[in-house]
Amino acid sequence: MRHLLPLLPAVPLLGAALLVVGGRHVPRLVAEAFGSLVCAATAALAIVLLLNSSPPLVEWVGDWFPRNGRSVGIVVTGDGASLGMAALASLLTLAALAYSWYYFDEPPRGHAGSYPALMLLFQGGMCGFAIAGDLFNAFVFFELMGVAAYALTGYRIDEAKAVQGGLSFALVNSLGAYFMLMGVALLYARTGELAMARIGHGLDQAAGQHGPDALTLAGFVLFLTGLLVKAAAVPFQFWLPDAHAVAPTPVCMLLSGVMVELGVYGVWRVYGTVFSGPGGIPAADFTRALVALGVLTGAVGAVMCWYQRHIKRLLAFSTIGHTGLFLVGIGVLKAEADDGTALYLLGHAGVKAALFACAGVLLDRYGSVDEFSLHGRARRLRLIGALFAVGGLALAGLPPFGTGLGKAVAEEAVGGPLTVLYVAVSALTGAAVLRVAARVFLGLGPPPEERRGGERDEDKTSGSGEEPETRQRLDKVPHTMRAVPAVLLLAALAVGAVPGFAGVVGHAVDEAGSWGVFSSVEWTATGVLLDLLSTLLAVGLAAVAVTRPQPLGAPGWALPLRRLQSGHVGDYVAWLLVGTALLGALALPGVLG
């Protein structure tokens, strides 16, 4: 089975190439059907390999095996974690293609294969990154994934906002990728290896009794910076809301549903394989750095989520808030927290993709994603409203959704004050979504007043007056645009409700990890109570915000935080450099001391 591993990125890339060549000469129906078929075949392959991934699969592509203890070949690895991420990326791409069936007005310049080709390119990059066993090819697939995402974000080239958002996304993430490449170069200079496991072994041998040196630490900081940019961790997060505001809805489903999660997965994989030994980064330093950034990311994301009226930006900041919880979960270096984070990530992927799909229906039906201007206008969209509300409850951690089970397992593992962070972030982000559901789909509460005075800067990104992504505003929502979010929410429910599934995920993560511990993943009374607490808090906050909006309106101290999201690339680059310095300061004390 290991010989089939390279096909995971190769099949969608080959499909994309065929669509680029032949897309001008076939009808749109044929191009989109072919793209969906290739995507489905890749998803099926990923699932088959996942079911046969114990023991883990390792393949040196082209039979370039290591010789005399040295290697320059391309290695791919297939264990439960990597193949699980590849399967998740493929299934979500398939859902996005199904949602976008005949979605856009018309392919650019009559090229019916351009959009499905870009989606397959995106899928190939994500699958390649998930199974990459060496740092250089992880960087290559990282960039391939990024290039496709940049093009998809700015797909509507006739709109200046889309082009600006795509450029901002591309510049910030490309700079993060350059940091990754510099980190790869430093680690190669230190060990003469590119395969992750061999770099880790080389670092341990070189360090001896002295621990890591400055070159190793610099490589760690630079490589992790690139991954944290893709994960949208604070202060690297500024590109994500701007990209979500202009990207087509199916692209948003992938950006928040799997690409951000791949950045978190990359941090977990690279530290566990490369830097967790005696020649790498001490566990205490890694925990301090990641937990600090995770707490900051969770707090900023949740607060900014609450004070948004642009629904797609609100969902983007919700993703940032939950990314903070993922980082805390993997940062504490506990098997139970890893297992919980994996389940949380799976549930979040389905829930967030479903919420963006519902937001896309609002955009294409009413030409707006502004919570204020949509007040009460979507009463007729009962199914979409119900799905949106269920998504908000799942985001808050309602049992038995996968988000609830993952959150419960992780927050019990991290313990102490960090449990409060999990409850607060999930409650606040879930409440923001429920508030939108109550106002937009039920028309509850007084009509919101337009913001005045010092808050006029947010009106520029309110989400009103947007152009629909379909040829004209929808009079009737297509079946695919209703079925896809429903299926995604059912999948998120299955993660937490299907007996034995959580245990299988936990075992796969433990087997792929490096802690040598196999933990039990199941519902507990404490976990259920914490989930119910965060859900009740979310419902209560949403109810107060709808019935008495003034007490929970944006306070003056939140304005500077909102103004940091300036839209200027130069500001975002400056914050990227600040974040890199902060990561270095948090990770280095154990060595410099």
N, C-alpha and C positions, 0 to 999 in steps of 0.2 A: 504493500500500500504506500510505502514511503515514496516510491517513484512518481506517484500521482500528485505529490505536494506542489511541485512547480506549476501544475496546471491551474491552481487557484488564481494566481494573478495572470497567467498566460491566456486562459480562455477568454476572459472579458477584454483583455488588451487586443487579442486577435479579432474578436467581435467588433471592437471599436474601429480597428483598422479597416475591416470589410465595410462597415457603415460609412466611413469617410470616403472610401473609394467608390462605393456603389450607391451612396445615399442620394445622389442627384438624379439617378436613373430609375428609381423605384417609387411607387406611391407611398404616401405617409403611413398608411395602414401596414404595409409590408415592413417598412423600416422600424416602426415601433413594436410590431409583433416579433421581429427578429431580435431586437434589443432585449425585449422581455424574456424571450426564449433562452438567450445566452445567459442572462442574469439568473434565471431559474435553474439552468443547468449547473452554473457555478455554485449556487446555494445548495443544490442537491449533493454535489461533490463534497462541499465543505461538511455537510451533515454526515455523509458516509464516512469520511475520514475521521470526523469527531467520534463516531461510534466505534472506531477501530484505533483509537489513539492511546491505548494502554497496552504495553509501555509506549512512551513517547516516540514519535517518528522523527528521524533525522536523515536528511538527504543532502549530499554534496552535489550540486547541479553540475552536469557535464562530467561527472566522475573525476573532478579535480580534488582528490583526496589529499589530506595533509601528508607531507613527506619529511622525514627527519625532524619531526616535531614542529614543522612550519607549514603554513597554509596561506594560499592567496585565492582560494576558490570561494564560490558563493554557497553558503549553507542556509538551509531552511529547516525549521523545526515545527513539528506538529504535535502539540500536547493539548490537554483539555482547554487551557486558557487561550492559546493562540488560535486554535481551530474554532473555539467558541466565538472569539471576536470576528474571525473571518465569516462564520455562519451568520452572525448578527449583522455585519456589514452587508452581506449579500441579500439577506431577507429584507432588510430595511430598504435597500436599493430597489428590490423587486416591488415593495409596497409603494415607494415613491413613483416608480414607472407606472404602476397600475393606477395610482391616484391621478397622474398627469396624462392619462390616455386622451389624446386629442385636446390637450390642456391649453396650449398656447395658441395665439392667433394664427401663426403661420411660421414654419421654420425660416430662418434668415436666408435670403437669396434663393428660396426654393429648394434648399438642401434638406430633404426630409430626414437624413440620417445624422444631422449635427447634434441635436439634443440627446438622443439615445446613445450616440457615440461618446459624448462627454460624460454621461452617467456611467457608462461601462468603464471609461477611463478612470473615473472616480472610484468605482468599485474595485478595479484592478489594483489601484494604488493602496486602497485600504486593506485588501486581502494580502498584498505583498508585505506591507508594513507589519501586519499581525503575525505573519509566520517568519519574518526575517530573523536569521540567526547570527548575522554579523552587522556591526554598526554601520559600515559604509552603505550596504544595501538597504538598511533601515532608513538611512538618510535619503537614498535615491527614491524609494517608494514614498517616503514622507513628502518629498518635493513633487513627485508625480501626482499624489493625492492633492497637494496644494494647488498645482497648476490647473487641474480640472476644476477644483472648487472656485478658484479665482474666475475662471471663464464662466462657470455657471452662475456665480453671483452677479456678474455684469452681463448676463445673457441678453437682457433687453437693452441693447446698445443705443437705442433711440432715446433713452432716458438718461439725462445727465446724472441723476442721483444714483442710478445703477452703476454707471461707469465709475463714479467717484467712490462708491462703496466697495466696488471690486478692486480698485487701485489701492485703497487704504488697506484692505484685507491682504492684497498681494505684497505690498511693501513691508508691512509689519511682520507677516509670516515668513517672507523671504529673508528678512534680517534674522529672524529666529533660526531659520534653516542654515544661514551662514555661521551662526554661533555653533550649531550642531556640527557642521563640517569642521570647524576649528577644533572642537572637542575631540572628534574622531582623529584628526591629525596628531593632536597631542598624545592621545592614548596609543596610537600606532607608533609614534616616536618612542614612547616609553616601553612598549612590549614587543613591537614588530609583528603584531597580530591584529586581525580585524574581527574574527569570530568572537562573539560575546563571551562564551565560556572560556576560550583560550586567553582572552584579554584578562579576565578575572584571575585565571591561574597564573598568568605572567605577572600581574600586579602583586599577587601573594608571594611569589618567589622572589621578586625584586625587593619587596619591602623588608623581608626578613623580620628582625626584631624591632625595626625602626618605625614601622607603620607607613602610611602614605606620605608622599612628598608633595611639594607645591605643584609640580607638573600634573600629577594625578588629580589633585583637587581642582586645578584649573580646568582640566578636561571634564571632570564631573559637573562643575558649575556651568560650563558652556553648553554641554550636551543637554543637561536638564533644562536650561533656559529655553532651548528650542522646543522641547516637549511641553513645557508649561505654557509657552505661547500658544501652541495648538490646543492645549487643554483650557485656555482662557482663564488661567488663574490670575488673581490680582497680584501685582499691577500690570499684567500682560493682557488684560481682558478687553481693552477698549475697542478692538476691531470687531468683536463678536456682535454687540448690539447694532453697530452700523451696518455690518454685513447682513444681519437678519432683517433689518428694516427694508432693504432693497432686493434681496435675493428672492427668486421665485419660491413659492411655498414648498414644492417638493424638495428643493435644495435645502431649505431650512430644516426639513424633516431629517435630512442626513447630517447637517452641520451639528445640530443639537442632539440628534438621536444616536450618532455613532462616532463622528470625527472627534468631537471633544473627548468622548470616552476613550478613544484610541490614544490620545495624549496622556490620559491618566494611566491606561494600561502600559504605555511605553515607560513611564516612570517606574511602575512596579516591576516590569520585566528587566529593565536595564540595571536598576539597583540590585535586585535579587540575583542576577546572573553575573554582573561585572563588579559591583562595588561592595558587596556584602561581606567579603572575606577580610582577613587581617591586613591585606594591602590596599583595601578600599576605604570607604568612608565609615568611620565609627558609627555604630547604630545610634548612639545618643545624639550625635551631630545631625544625622539624617532625620531622626525623629523631631528634633528641635526645629529644623528648617522646614520640614513638610507640614508639621502640625501648625506652626506659626503662620505659614502661608495659607494653609487650609482654613484656619479660623478667620483670618483677614478676608479671604475670598468668600467664605460663607456669609459673613456679616455684611460685607459691602453688596454682594449679590442680592441678598434678601431685602435689605433696605431699599436699594435702587429698584428692585422689582415692585415693591409696594407703591412707590411714588411715580409709576409710569401710567400714562393713559394710552400710549401707542401699544396695541395688544401684542404685536410681534416683538417689540422691544421688551415688553414685560416678560414674555416667555423666554427671551434671550437672557435677561438678568436672572430669571429663575434658574436657568441652566448654570449660570455662573455660581449662584448660591449652592446648588447641589454639587457642583464640582468641588467646592470647598469641603463638603462632607466626604466626598470620595478621597480627597487628598489626606484628610485626617485619618480615614480608615486604613489606608495603606501606610501612612506615616508612623503609626504606633507599632508596626512590625509584630502583629499578633495574627496567628492563623485564623482565629475566629473573626477578627476584623476584616481580614482579606476575603473570607467567605461571604460575610455580610455585604461587603462593598461590591463583590461580584454580582450578587443577587439584586442589590440596590441599583446597580448600573443597568442590568438587564430590564428590570421593571421600569426604570426611568426612561430608557430608550423607547419603549413602546408608548408610555404615557406622553412623553414630550412630542414624539412624532405625531400622535393622534391630536394633541392640542394644536399644533401648527396646521394640521390638515383642516381642523375646524375653523381656525383663523383664516385660512385661505378661502373657505366658503364665504365668510363674511366679506372679504375683499372683493370676490368676484360677483357677489350678489348685490352689494351696496356701494362698492367703490370706496370703502373706508375701513380702517382698522383702529379708529379712534373711539375709545370707550365713551367719551362724552357725546359725540355726534351720533353714535349708534344706540343711544339710550332708548330702549323699548322698541326699536325698529325690527328686531329679529324674532318677534313673538311667534311668527309662523314657522320658524325653523325649529320645531319641537325636538326632533331627533338630534340635530346638531347641538342644540342647547343642552339636552340631556347628556350627550357625550362629553361636552365641554365641562359640565358640572361634575360628572363622574371623574374626569381627568383631574380636576382640582382636588377632589377628595383623595384620589390615589396619590397625588403629589404630596398631600399632607400626611400620608402614611396610613390610610384607612386599611385595616385588615379585611380580607386576606390578600390584597394586592402584593405583587412582588416588591414594590417600593416599601410597603409596610414591613414585610418580613426582612428584607435586606437592612432597612433602617433599624429594626429592632435588634437584630443580631449584632450589627456594627456598634450601635450605641451602648449596648451592654458590654461589649468587648473593650471599648475605649474608656468607659466609666467616668465617674467624677464630673467636673464642670463641663467636659466635652459632651456629655449626654444632654446638657441644657442647650448647647449649640445645635445639636441634631433636632431637638424638639422645636426650638425657636425658628430655625431656618425652614424646616418643613411646614410649620404652621403658618409662617408669614407668606411664603411663596404660594402655598395652597389657598390661603385667604385671598390673596390678590386675584387668583384665577376665579375663585368663587364669587368675588365681588363683581368681576366682569360678567360672569354668567347671570347673576341676579339683575344687573342693570341692563345688559344688552338683550338677553333672551326673555326676561320676565318684565322688564320695565319697572322694577321696584325702586322705591326711593324717589326723592325729588330730582328733577332734571339737573344734572351737574352744571354749575356756573363756569363760564370760561375763566381761565386764570388771568390775573391782573398784576400790574406792578412789576416787581422784581422777578416774577415767574414767567414773563413773556418769552423767555428763551426756550422754554419747553414747548411752546405752541408751534415752533418751527418743526418739531418732530412729533406732532400730535397723532399723525396717522390719518387725518382727514384729507379728502380731496385726492386720494390715491387712484391711479389708473388700474382697472381690473386686469388680470393676467389672461383672461379669455377674450375672444373677439368682441364680445359685448357683455354687458352685465347679465348674469344668469337669471332667467325667470323660473327655472326649475333646476334643482341641484341634481347633477348626474348620479347614477347609482354608484359608480366607482368612488366618487367623492364622499359618499355616505358610508359605503361598506368598508373602505380602508381604515378610517379611524375607529370604527367599531371592532374590526378584527384586531387592530393593534392594542386596544384596551383589553380585549379578551385575552390576548397573549400576555399582557402585563399581569392580568388576574391569574392566569395559569401558572406563572412563575412562583407565585406564593401559595396557590391553592391545590395544585396537582400533587398528590401524595408521592413522596420520594424524589421529586424533581430537585428540591433544594439540597438534599443530601448528595445527589449526583453532581451538582454544580460545585458544592463544597469539596467533595473528594477530588474532582478534577483540578480545582484551584490549589488544593493542598499538595497534590502530586506534582504539579508544575512549579510550585514554590520551592523555597530553599530552607524552610524552617524545620522540616522533619517532623511536623506535628499534623495529625489528622483529627479534626474537630467535628463535633456534632452540630448540625444546622437544623434547627426546628423552632417552632413557635414555643414561647414560654409565657407564663402569666405576666411577668414583668414587662416583657416586650409588647404584649397585647395592650396592657394598660398604658404604656408610654405612647403607643400608636394612637390609642383612643384619645389620650390627652392632647396630642398635637392636632388630631382631627377636630376635636371639640373647640380647641383654641382657634383653629382656622375658620370654622363655621361662625364662632362668636365674633371674631374680628371682622369677617365679611359682613355679618349682620349689622354691626355697629357702623361700619363704613358706609353701608347703603342707607340706613335709616337716619344716622346722624353724621354726615360726612365731615363737618367742620372740625370736630375734635381730633380726627385722624388725618387731617389734611397735612400737606407738606410743611414742616416747620422751617424756620429760617436757617437752622444749622444744616439742613439737607441741601440747600441751594449750592454751596461750594462743591459738595460731592457730585451733584448733577452736572455742574459746569466743567468738571474734569473731563466729561465726555464731550470734548470740544469739536470733534470732527476733523481736527487738523492732524495730519500725519506726523508732522514734526513733534507735536506734543506727545503722540503715542510712542514715537521712537525714543524720546527723552525718558518716558516712564519705563520703557523696556530696559534701558541702561540702568535706571534706578533699581529696577527689579533684579537685574543680574547682580548688581553690587549688594543688594539686600540678601539674595540667596547665598552669595559668597560669605557675607558677614555671619550669617546664621550657621553655615556649614563648616567654617574654618577654625573656630576656636579650639576644638579638640586637638588640632595639629599644631597650630601656631603657639598654643600654650605649652 
